[in-house]
Amino acid sequence: MVCTNNDRLADMLVVVRANGWDRNLHPDKQKKWRDDHGVKTEFDSKYTFYDLGFNFRPTEITGFLGLSQLKLVDSNIKIREKNHLSFEAVIKENPDLIALDRRHIKTLSAFALPVVCKTPKIKERYKKRFSDAGIEIRPLIAGNMQKQPFYKKYVGDDSSLPGADFLHNNGFYCGNYPDLSPGDIKIILSCLKP
């Protein structure tokens, strides 16, 4: 436990204990951090890392829940794979989207479906489509790490990374979890269509 009367230190401790992002800060403080670092949208804020951080949130209870979920791992992988193959079939038919080459993967168990658009403008259209349908979407984890505040703070170099920039500018993801209902899957499939 840490006790302090220094607001900036308190904010930093909250940020650092949760991966380096601002999700656990009060909305007023989130706004200040986002303004200070040029984070323009709620979408971008979901995976903006202000500093190096840890994941100190898990507890014994989450460990217990995780161990109980291991009993379901094989059936959950099969469900995720079935969902992914359904989504992928639609992506392959959509000229706006890029299907990822996954020939090197024997078993699909992705917790999320990456959606990679051909241009940033197309990405904005699909982001709106997913959001309007009530599907939560997020940036492709962290995009180009060089654009992250923590990277600028500690490294500062800026190398040419055209592949990372392309995914950063053109991609997002939605969840692919075993409890997606047939209705949920239908909505996602409709959002993926041209």
TAZI-V546639 format. One record per backbone hydrogen bond with DSSP energy under -0.5 kcal/mol. NH is the residue of the N-H (numbers start at 0). CO is the residue of the C=O. Records with the same first field share a line. If there is no record, write none. Layout:
NH = CO + CO
This chain:
6 = 4
9 = 5
10 = 6
11 = 7
12 = 8
13 = 9
14 = 10
15 = 11
16 = 12
17 = 13 + 14
18 = 15 + 53
19 = 14
20 = 17
24 = 21
28 = 25
29 = 25
30 = 26
31 = 27
32 = 28
33 = 29
34 = 30
35 = 31
36 = 32
37 = 34
38 = 33
39 = 37
44 = 40
45 = 41 + 42
46 = 43
47 = 44
48 = 46
49 = 19 + 47
50 = 19
53 = 15
55 = 16 + 53
57 = 54
62 = 58
63 = 59
64 = 60
65 = 61
66 = 62
67 = 63
68 = 64
69 = 65
70 = 67
71 = 68
72 = 69
75 = 71
76 = 72
77 = 73
78 = 74
79 = 75
80 = 76
81 = 77
82 = 78
83 = 79
84 = 80
85 = 81
86 = 82
87 = 83
88 = 84
89 = 85
90 = 86
91 = 87
92 = 88 + 89
93 = 90
94 = 92
96 = 93
97 = 115
98 = 96
101 = 99
104 = 101
105 = 103
108 = 106
112 = 173
113 = 111
114 = 171
115 = 113
116 = 114 + 169
117 = 95
122 = 118
123 = 119
124 = 120
125 = 121
126 = 122
127 = 123
128 = 124
129 = 125
130 = 126
131 = 127
132 = 128
133 = 130
134 = 129
135 = 133
137 = 172
138 = 42
139 = 170
140 = 138
141 = 139
142 = 139
144 = 142
146 = 143
147 = 144
149 = 48
151 = 147
152 = 148
153 = 149
154 = 150
155 = 150
160 = 158
164 = 160
165 = 161
166 = 162
167 = 163
168 = 164
169 = 165
170 = 166
171 = 114
172 = 137
173 = 112
174 = 135
175 = 110
179 = 176
184 = 180
185 = 181
186 = 182
187 = 183
188 = 184
189 = 185
190 = 186
191 = 187
192 = 188 + 189
